Amino acid sequence: MAADCLIPEWPAPANVRALQTLRTGGCSRAPWNSLNLGDHVGDDPGRVAFNRASLRERLPAEPLWLSQVHDTAVVDAASAEQRVAADAAVSRRPGSVCAVMTADCLPVLFCDRAGTIVAAAHAGWRGLLDGVLENTVAAMQVPPGDLLAWLGPAIGPQRFEVGDEVRAAFVARNAEAAGCFAAQAEGKWLANIYGLARLRLARLGITQVSGGDACTVSDAERYFSYRRDGTTGRMATLIWLAT
C-alpha cells in the first residue's frame, strides 16, 4: 500500500521532485487516522513505522526526519543525523530527501531554477517571525531571485486566531505585516500565515511563489490539524533532487 500524496504544482525544474502527504492512505487508528507520520504524538510506534515504510516506497531514500522545535536552525539533509533538532533542511546531493512535518504550521519548499539545490522549512508563527525562511534561503547560497518557493497546506486565514502580542511582534519587524491580520474580538486577530510568509519571501527577493491556498483546519478529510483536533497525526512535505 502506497501512501496518499499530492504533487505540488509549481514551475520547478524536471529533476526536482516533491510530495505532500495527506492524512489518508495509512494504518493508524483514530485519532491519528490514518497516514500519521509523526512518532512523537502518542500513536502506536508500529503503525507509524508502517506508514513511513509506505511513504518510503515513493522516495529514493529515507527522509531526514527532524526534531522540530519551532526555531530557525537549518541542516544539510545529506549529512545530518536523524532526529537532529532543526526546523529546515537543504540538500545538493541527488537522492537526499528533505522533509518537514506539520499539522497547521506552514511547510515551505524551495529549489533553484537550475535544479541544483532544494530545501524544506517548517514555519510555525514563531519560526516564521524569528527568520526560519531567511535562514533557509541563506543556507542555500543561491541568489534569491533564482529561487522558487511552494507554500504547503497550513491553517487558513479564516481560522488562525492569535492574540495582540503575535500581531505586535510581526508588525514590529515589518509594518506591512499589519495587512495580514484581521480584527476579531478585543485582543484577538485572524492571521494570514500565507500572507506573512509571502511578505518575508518578497523582502528576500523571491518573486516566484506558488501554493498557499489550503486550510488544514477546514479540510478534515485531507489534512491533520492540531488546532482543530488536539491529539492528531502529522503530515510530511518532502523534496529531493532526482538521481
C-alpha positions in Angstrom: 0.0 0.0 0.0 1.4 3.3 -1.1 0.9 6.5 1.0 -1.7 9.0 -0.3 0.1 12.1 -1.5 -0.3 15.1 -3.8 2.4 16.6 -6.1 2.9 20.3 -5.6 2.0 22.4 -8.6 4.9 24.9 -9.2 7.3 25.5 -12.0 10.2 23.5 -10.6 12.9 22.0 -12.8 12.2 18.4 -14.0 14.8 16.9 -11.7 13.2 18.5 -8.6 10.8 16.1 -7.0 8.3 16.9 -4.2 5.4 15.3 -2.4 2.9 16.4 0.1 1.3 13.6 2.2 -2.4 13.6 3.1 -3.9 12.1 6.2 -5.3 9.2 4.2 -3.6 6.0 3.0 -2.1 4.7 6.2 -2.9 2.3 9.0 -3.1 4.5 12.1 -6.3 4.4 14.1 -8.3 7.3 15.5 -7.4 10.0 16.5 -4.3 9.6 14.3 -6.1 8.1 11.3 -4.7 7.2 9.0 -1.4 8.2 7.5 0.2 9.6 10.6 4.0 10.1 10.1 4.7 11.6 13.5 6.4 9.3 16.1 6.0 11.9 18.9 2.2 12.3 19.1 1.2 9.2 21.0 0.4 6.9 18.1 1.4 3.2 18.1 5.1 3.1 17.0 4.5 0.0 14.8 1.8 1.8 12.9 3.9 4.9 12.4 6.7 2.7 11.1 4.3 1.0 8.7 3.1 4.4 7.5 6.7 5.7 7.0 7.6 2.5 5.1 4.6 3.0 2.8 5.8 6.6 2.1 9.3 5.3 1.6 8.1 3.3 -1.5 7.7 6.7 -3.2 11.1 8.0 -2.3 14.7 7.4 -3.3 15.9 7.2 0.3 14.7 7.5 3.9 14.0 11.2 4.6 15.9 13.1 7.1 13.3 13.3 9.9 13.9 16.4 12.0 13.1 17.0 15.6 11.3 20.3 15.0 11.5 22.8 17.8 9.9 26.0 16.3 13.3 27.6 15.9 15.4 28.7 12.9 18.2 26.1 12.6 18.9 24.7 9.1 20.8 21.5 8.5 22.2 19.6 5.4 20.0 16.6 4.8 22.9 14.7 3.2 25.0 14.7 6.3 22.8 15.4 9.4 21.8 12.7 11.8 18.2 11.6 12.1 16.1 13.5 14.7 18.5 16.4 14.7 17.0 19.5 16.3 16.2 21.8 13.4 13.3 23.2 11.5 14.7 23.2 8.0 16.9 21.2 5.8 18.8 21.8 2.5 20.4 19.4 0.0 22.6 19.5 -3.1 23.0 15.7 -3.2 20.7 13.9 -5.6 18.5 11.3 -3.7 18.8 13.0 -0.3 15.3 13.8 0.9 14.5 16.9 2.9 11.3 16.6 5.0 9.2 18.6 7.5 6.1 17.5 9.4 3.1 19.7 10.1 -0.5 19.8 11.3 -1.3 23.5 10.9 2.2 25.1 10.7 3.3 26.2 7.3 5.6 23.9 5.3 7.7 25.7 2.6 9.6 24.1 -0.2 12.4 25.8 -2.1 14.5 25.0 -5.2 16.7 27.0 -7.6 15.8 27.4 -11.2 18.8 25.4 -12.3 17.8 22.4 -10.2 21.0 22.2 -8.2 19.7 22.6 -4.6 16.4 22.0 -2.7 15.2 22.8 0.8 12.2 22.3 3.1 11.3 24.6 6.0 8.8 24.2 8.9 7.3 27.7 9.6 5.1 27.9 12.6 4.4 31.5 13.6 7.4 31.6 16.0 9.8 30.3 13.4 8.4 32.5 10.7 8.8 35.5 13.0 12.3 34.7 14.0 13.6 34.0 10.5 13.4 30.3 9.6 12.7 31.2 5.9 15.5 33.7 5.8 17.9 31.2 7.3 16.9 28.6 4.9 17.5 30.9 1.9 20.9 31.9 3.3 21.9 28.3 3.7 21.0 27.6 0.0 23.7 30.1 -1.1 21.8 31.0 -4.2 20.7 34.5 -5.3 17.1 34.8 -4.0 15.9 35.9 -7.5 17.0 32.4 -8.7 14.8 30.6 -6.2 11.3 29.2 -6.4 9.0 28.6 -3.3 5.9 26.5 -2.7 3.7 27.0 0.3 2.1 23.8 1.5 -1.1 23.2 3.5 -1.4 25.2 6.7 -4.0 26.8 8.9 -6.0 29.2 6.8 -6.6 32.9 7.3 -10.2 32.4 8.4 -9.2 30.0 11.2 -5.9 31.2 12.6 -6.8 33.3 15.7 -4.0 34.9 17.6 -3.6 37.5 20.3 -2.4 41.1 20.3 1.2 40.0 21.1 1.6 37.9 18.0 0.4 40.7 15.7 2.5 43.3 17.5 5.6 41.1 17.1 5.2 40.8 13.4 4.3 44.4 12.8 7.4 45.4 14.9 9.6 43.6 12.4 7.7 44.9 9.3 4.9 47.4 9.3 3.4 45.8 6.1 2.6 42.7 8.2 -0.4 44.7 9.6 -2.2 43.9 6.4 -2.1 40.2 7.2 -4.2 40.5 10.4 -8.0 41.0 10.5 -9.5 42.2 13.8 -11.8 39.9 15.7 -12.9 40.3 19.3 -10.9 42.6 21.6 -7.4 41.5 21.7 -7.9 38.8 19.0 -6.9 38.7 15.4 -7.2 36.4 12.4 -3.7 35.9 11.0 -2.8 35.0 7.4 0.3 32.9 7.7 0.4 32.6 3.9 0.5 36.3 3.6 3.1 36.7 6.3 5.3 34.2 4.5 4.9 35.9 1.1 5.9 39.2 2.7 9.1 37.6 4.1 9.9 35.9 0.7 9.2 39.1 -1.2 11.6 41.1 1.0 14.3 38.5 0.3 13.7 38.9 -3.4 11.9 35.7 -4.1 9.1 36.5 -6.6 8.0 33.1 -7.8 5.9 31.7 -5.0 3.2 29.0 -5.6 0.7 27.3 -3.3 -0.8 28.8 -0.2 -4.5 28.1 -0.9 -5.3 25.3 1.5 -6.7 25.3 5.1 -5.8 22.3 7.3 -8.4 23.2 9.9 -11.3 23.4 7.5 -10.5 20.3 5.4 -10.7 17.4 7.9 -10.9 14.8 5.2 -7.5 15.6 3.7 -5.4 17.2 6.5 -4.4 16.8 10.1 -5.0 19.8 12.3 -3.7 20.3 15.8 -5.8 23.3 16.4 -8.9 21.5 15.3 -8.4 18.2 17.0 -5.7 18.5 19.6 -4.4 14.9 19.6 -3.8 14.1 15.9 -1.3 13.0 13.3 1.3 14.7 11.3 1.7 15.1 7.5 5.1 15.4 5.7 6.2 17.8 3.0 9.2 16.4 1.1 11.6 17.5 -1.6 14.7 16.0 -3.3 16.8 16.1 -6.4 16.3 13.1 -8.8 19.2 10.7 -9.1 
